[in-house]
Amino acid sequence: MQADDRLDAIRGRIAHAAKLARRDAAAITLIAVSKTHPADAIEPLLAAGHRDFGENRVQEAEAKWPALREKYPDARLHLIGQLQSNKASDAVAMADAIHAVDRSSLITALARAMDAQDRRPACFIQVNIGEEAQKGGCAIADLPVLLAEARSADLPVAGLMCLPPVEVEAAPYFALLAKLARDEGIGGLSMGMSDDFETAVMIGATHVRIGSALFGARA
Ligand SMILES: *Cc1c(COP(=O)(O)O)cnc(C)c1O
């Protein structure tokens, strides 16, 4: 199957999950995670009208996207991977959304870059929802303070983001992220990947990040 056929199939599955949950599928953004895949693999999706893409490394995005954007200026780029503070300025320059804002030092660096460039990509605060030592994201207990910092630094906070533990049922973690967002009065929920996006949609995801189900397995 071609990537654009897969795209139709995944859109259908999102629509079905949204319908079961009595949600409007139009309120759910499908982010096509194109990390590791070359421009040749991305272009058919752009040609088919898809506009939201995810990359996890700034350098890789800088190598691939300027040329693609020349042809498709309305493409939107979501940076979904862990971000080093020294890449904040590059991230602000190219991203439409940044999904892994998870600590004070990064908030400071992003705020400085946004002020300097007068450009404000949407920000998602990443929460370490399974409290895993090896994962990025802020501790659940630190979320209120981090959110206050982000808001007072004028970061446009669009939502919360998580990567639940692998190989266990994701639903309880999605539900917890949704509860945290509700408690904090936040609308956006960036959660759900190739293996669990329908579950995420049923629990309220507004942004699903889908790579391998669209592009095939990564090398
Ligand atoms: C790679 C990646 C995805 C996509 O994962 P798939 O399982 O290939 O759909 C989603 N989110 C983040 C943060 C990623 O790094």
The ligand as a Tripos MOL2 file, in Angstrom:
@<TRIPOS>MOLECULE
LIG
   15    15     1     0     0
SMALL
NO_CHARGES

@<TRIPOS>ATOM
      1 C1          8.4460    8.3340   16.4730 C.3       1 LIG1
      2 C2          7.4390    9.0030   17.3280 C.ar      1 LIG1
      3 C3          6.0650    8.8350   17.1030 C.ar      1 LIG1
      4 C4          5.5030    7.9160   16.0360 C.3       1 LIG1
      5 O1          5.6310    6.5850   16.4320 O.3       1 LIG1
      6 P1          4.9760    5.3850   15.5630 P.3       1 LIG1
      7 O2          4.8720    4.2860   16.5530 O.co2     1 LIG1
      8 O3          5.9070    5.1090   14.4520 O.co2     1 LIG1
      9 O4          3.6500    5.8400   15.1050 O.co2     1 LIG1
     10 C5          5.1880    9.5390   17.9110 C.ar      1 LIG1
     11 N1          5.6300   10.3630   18.8780 N.ar      1 LIG1
     12 C6          6.9290   10.5530   19.1310 C.ar      1 LIG1
     13 C7          7.3430   11.4800   20.2190 C.3       1 LIG1
     14 C8          7.8710    9.8760   18.3780 C.ar      1 LIG1
     15 O5          9.1880   10.0630   18.6290 O.3       1 LIG1
@<TRIPOS>BOND
     1     1     2 1
     2     2     3 ar
     3     2    14 ar
     4     3     4 1
     5     3    10 ar
     6     4     5 1
     7     5     6 1
     8     6     7 2
     9     6     8 1
    10     6     9 1
    11    10    11 ar
    12    11    12 ar
    13    12    13 1
    14    12    14 ar
    15    14    15 1
@<TRIPOS>SUBSTRUCTURE
     1 LIG1         1 GROUP 0 **** ****
